[in-house]
Amino acid sequence: MHKDEITCLLDLSNGDIVSGSLDTTIKIWDHSNGKCKWTLKGHTHAVIVLLELSDGHLVSSALDQTIVIWDISSGTIFNTLEGFEHPIS
């Protein structure tokens, strides 16, 4: 479970659910059993946007003014885009 409010949700093409939170984490939930498959950590402030790319990567943005691209299959960071002057919403 998240330790703070959920700020965004995304339905992945495979049916799993992704949640972003004020607690700075992203969780990927297995739709068939309701269990958390991955807890993604990489943001330092609240996650506010989630997007699935056509190549299967997950993209998130947060109040820390970064965009993180995640490898969903491994739960790891693929790339981080930095240098923005404001949060990306």
N, C-alpha and C positions, 0 to 999 in steps of 0.2 A: 504494500500500500504506500501511497505517497504520504509524506509528513506534513503537507500543506495543501491548499486548494489546487484543484485541477483547473488549468487555464485554457487548454485546447485539447481536442480529440481528433483522431484521424482513423478512418477505416481503410486498412491496407487492401490491395488487390487480392491477397490470399485469404482475406476474411479476418485476420487478426486486427486488434484494436491498439492504437498508440495513444498514450496520454502524456501531456506535458504539464508541469506543475510550477507553482511558486517556490517549491523546494529545490529548484534548479535541475531536477532529473526528468528523464523521459523513460516511460515504461512501455514495453511491448507485451501485450496480453494475448494468450492463446484463446481464440474464440471458442474452441471446442470444450475446454475444461475450466476456463476462467482464471488460469494460473499465469503469473508473470514469467515470461520467457527471458527477458533481458531488462536490466536497469542500466540505462545509458547515462554516464556522467561525463560532463565536459563543459557545461555552461556554469557561470559563476553567479548568474541572476536568473530570475523567473523566465521560463520558456513560454513564448507567446504564440509561435507559429510552427505548424508541422505540415510537411508536404512530401508526397511520395513521387520520386522521379520515375520516368519510364524505364530506366535501366535497373530499377529495384532499390536504389539508394533512398535513404530517408534524409530529408533536409529539415533542420530546425533553426529558428532564430530566437533570440532572447533579449532581455533588457540589458545584457552585457555588451551589446552592440557587435555581436558576432553571428555568423552563419556557420553551422556545423553540418557537414555531410557525413552520414553514418553508413557503414556497411551493416545492413540488417541481418545478414546471415551469421555474422560473428559478433555483433553488438559493439563494434569498435569504430573509432573515428577514422574516416577515410580522408577528410580534408577539413581545414578550418579557414574561413574567410574573415579577415579582420580589417580594421582601418575605417570603419563606418563611424560617423560623428553622432549618430542617433540610433536608438533601437529600431530594428527592422520589423515592421508589422504588416 
